[in-house]
Amino acid sequence: MRNPNSTTAASARGFGLWFAIALTLSCGASVDKADDAKAAKDAIRQQIAKYTAALDAADIDLASQVWRTSSDVTSIHPAGHAHGWEEMKGFYKFFGSAFSERKLTVRDVSIHVNGETAWAEFYWHFTAKQSKDGAAVQTDGRETQIYEKAGSRWQLVHVHYSSPAMAP
């Protein structure tokens, strides 16, 4: 005759084994998800570095490695609202012709990843020399950037500039 307690014990061991496997898999998935988020944040930080280098050099080719080069990208900036890659190229051409020297510095970068989309927030300081007379220019602001992942590459699809926060 079979001991009814042995069946219960065997079932409990079986459940425990399945629970341990499920827990291990879910922990592994959590680690993978955390690793993926870290990799995404690192990739976006690299894109921000390219973004600043492209502006510093007024380099459209370098900018095209950051931006999605399609008609659906946008930028809201102090001079207006740019729609599409063709208008974004004009933005880099303007900086190249208006300023003989340019330096964009970002600080306090915060990146948030949500699946295949991400956004970055930071403060920036821009120094330059005007091409026409060599006059120094300095501006400060805040920026939000929206990224989408296409294949293995994070592409910038929207930028919004704001002036510095004003004290009340």
C-alpha angles and dihedrals in degrees: 000000000000121000108237090209091060090058090051091047091049091049091050091050090048091049090046090052092050091045091051091049092048091047092049092049093047092048089049090050090050091051090047090049091049090048090049092050091049091049090049092050091048091050091050091049087054090050090051089051089052089046092056092043090051091053092044090054096032083231113167093185091056090044089055088061088060104035127062100246097221139106094259099069118105141187131194110201140155093274095050142275124319120205122196136359094283091060091043089056087054089056091058091044090053092052090047093053101035097050129044091196128026135181124176115188122188128199140175093031114189120186127193122191125198110175110289094354132067141171132209128202126194147146120246140198119201125195125180147150118238113240094220098058110357092248115160119247126195127177136166131201152140127259140194120198127192119208132189125195116237111183105315096334130089110221127198110236104166139020128188120190123199132182118249117285113269121227112245 
